[in-house]
Amino acid sequence: MKRKFYVFAGLVILLFVAFQVKPWHYLFEISRKPLSGEIIYRDQRHVVVGNSGSVTVRNQRTGAKVRLGVNAGEIRSVDRILNNSEQELPLFGVAIADGLKLVTAQEIHLVRTEPTVRLLATYPPPRGNEDRIIISKGRNRLYFYRSGELAASYPVATGKRPEYTPEGTFTIANKIPDPGRSDPDSRLGVRWMGLAVPCEKDPRRKADSRAPCGNKYGIHGTDKPDSIGSHASGGCIRLRNEDIVVLYDLVSIGTTVEITE
């Protein structure tokens, strides 16, 4: 009986000493294999390490990590995002308890690290602090920025051929809440936002008066949701109806729209 008591007492003493020397969770941390490479960023919760051709973001508390296909030398800055609600930027509708924003010259990578590690978005730099839409024809993706921060991102469909969807910088000329109201055969979905495209930028016809006033090319919903993510339109930018409803309420007439290849 005494022997069992002494063994139990000894274990209690060892545990007490362990807690006095280092936090208990740290004893588990030291057993994890350290990441190899150049340390780009570190705070009390995160470490970002770069090696040949990739960058790894790890949550030091959980050990969970995500790897990004970007060279370490391309990282210009790393900013921490803490306690962002669904109503805050970046990304309306997505709460970020903890995370990092990694910025390069060509792309921004938004990583959430709590409660789980996940790459939320990869998107182009906003190129300014005003509200702006950037549409990538190559990725078939639309990005909406509010005051220089990504507010929303959606898959889209663009022109069947590269020359169908105009490239350049335009503006939102008009907004129509129900474009099919006056045309039962309309395939424009539930919302329309017309693009003011100068005649010289109109790849389908250089003397079409509809283009400059926003009645030819637009960002709109669709009755063909299966086309989203592909090159399928006659030149307009199609969104799922549920996405265009949200975007429509965020965007104002006069907002800059940049369409790139």
N, C-alpha and C positions, 0 to 999 in steps of 0.2 A: 504493500500500500504506500509506504513512504517513498519507495523507488518511483512509482507512478507520479507521486506528488512532485518529486524533484525534477522529473522529466518535463512535466507540465509547466512548472515554474521556470525552468530553463527556456522553454519555448516562448513563454510570455516575455522574458527578459530580452531574448533575441529580437522579437517583434518590436519591442519598445525601442531598442537601440536602432533598429532599421528605420523606424519612423523619425527618430531624432536626427539621424544622419542625413537622410534624403527623403523627399516626398515619395510615398509608396508607388504612385503611378510611374515615377521615373525609373524605379527598379525594373519595370517591364520595358520601358523605352530603351534601356541600354542593350537589351537583347535583340533589338531590331537591327537588321543589316543597314548600315548607313548608305545613303545615296552617293554615288560616285560622280564627280564632275565639279564644275565651277559653281559656287554659291552666288546666285544673283540677288537673292532677297531672303531676309529672315526676320521674323518677329516672334513674339512669345507663343504663337500658335502655328505658324507656317514656315516652311522652307521651300525655296524655289532653286532648283539645281539644273544647270545646263550641261549637256555633253554634245557629242557629235550628232548634229541634225535634229535634236529634240530638247525640250525643256520639260521638267517634271515638277508639278506642284504637289506638295504633300502636307496633309494635316498632321502635325506632330502629336496631337492628342490621340487620334485614332489610328494613325499609320496609313490611312487611305490616301490614294494618290491618283493623279491623272497626268497623262503624258500628252504634250502638245507638239505638233510637227513644225517647230520653229527653231532656228539657230539661236544660241545664247547671245551671240553678238548683235542680234537684231533687236533685242529688248531695250527699249528706250526708258521705260519707267514701269514700276509696279506700285499700284495703289490698293490699299485695303478698303473694303466696303464692310461696314459693320451696322447691324441692326436696321437694315432697310426694310420697310414695310412694302406691301403690294402697291401702295399709292406713290411710292418714291422711285426716282430714277437711280440707276438704269433699269430698263425693262418694267414697264407698268404691268401689274398683275402677277409679278414674281417676287416673293419675299426672299431676301438674302440676309440670313442671320449673321453670316460671316463669309467673306470671299475676297477674291483678288481680281484686279483688272490689270492685265499685262498689255502694254502698248508697244507696237512696232510702227515703222513708217508706213507699212502697207495694211496692217490688220490690228484689231483689238480683240483680245481673248478675255471673256468674262467667265470666271470660274467660281462656283459656289462650293464652299468647304464645310458648311454646317447646314442641316444635320447630316448630309451626305456630300461626298465630293463629286462634282459634276460640272462638265463644260456646258455652260448655259448658251453661249453665243460666240460666234466669230464674225466680225463685221468690219467694214471699212472705216477709217477715221472720218469724223463728221465734216471736216474742212470748214469749220466756222462754228459760231455760237448761236446762230439763228435756227429756227425750225427748218428742216430740210428732209426731203425724201431722196434716197439713193436707190436706184434699181440696177441690179447686175443682170444683164441678159445671159451671160455665161453661166451664172449660178441659178438663174430664174428665182431671184430672191429680192424682196423689197425691204428696205430699212427706213424707218422713220425716226428722226432725231428731234428732240425737244430741247432747245437751249444748249445744243452741243452734246447731249447725252442720248444714247440709244433708248427710245421709248417703246418701240414695237418692231417686230420682224416677222415677215410672212413669206411663204412660198407663192410664186406667181407663175402664170403662163405668159410667154412673150411671142413675138412673131414667128411664123412657120419658117421664114427665111431670114437671115441676118439683117437684110436691108428693109424688112417690113416695119420693124419698130425703130423709130428715129432715135439717134444718139445725140446727146448734147445736154445743155442746161435750159430748162423751160420753167414755166410757172403753172400753178393751178388757176385756170381761167373761170371755171364755174363748178357748181355742185348741184346735182339733181337727186333728190331723195328716192324717187321711184321712177326710173327711166322707162319702165314698161307700161306706165299708166295710160299714156296716149298712143302706145304702139303694142298691141297684144302679141305681135310676133317678135318683140324685142328679145334679144338674148344677152342683155346687159346686166342681168341680175337685179339686185335690190338697190344698188347705189351707183352713181356715176360721178366722177371728178374729171372734168375736161382739161386737157393739156393745151396750152397756147404754144403751138409749134409754128415758127415762121415758115413761109412757103419754101424758102431756100433749104430748109432742114427737113422738108417733107419728102421721104424717100419713095413714096408711091406716086406723087404727082406734084409738080412744082407750082401749079397755078390753081390749087384747090383752096377756095376762100374759107372752107370749113375748118381747116387746120389752125390758123392763127387765133380763131375765136373759141377754140376748145370744143368743137363739135365733130371732130374727126377722130382724133386720138384721145384716149382717156384711160383712167384707172377705174375698173368697174368690177361688179360681181359677174357670175356666170351660171348658166343652166347646165354647164358641162364640168362639174367638179373634178372628174377624172383627168381633165387636161392640165390641171395645176401641177407645176413642176416640170413642164415640157415646153417645147417650142410649137405652139399650136394655133396662135391667133393670127388675125389679119394685120396686126400692128399694135393693137391695144394691149394693156397690161391687165390680165384677169386675176382676180382673187376669189377665194371661196366666199360665198355670201356672208357667212358668219364673221369672216375677217374684215371684209369691206365695211360692214356695219360699224365695227369698232374703229377702224381707221378713219372713216368718214367723219366721225364726231371729234377726232383729234386734230384733223387737218383744216386749215383755214384757206380761203381764197387768197391767192398771191404767194402761197408757199412755194419755195424753190424745189424743183424736181430735176435731179441729175440722173441721166440714163447712160450707162457705160457698157462696154462689151466685156 
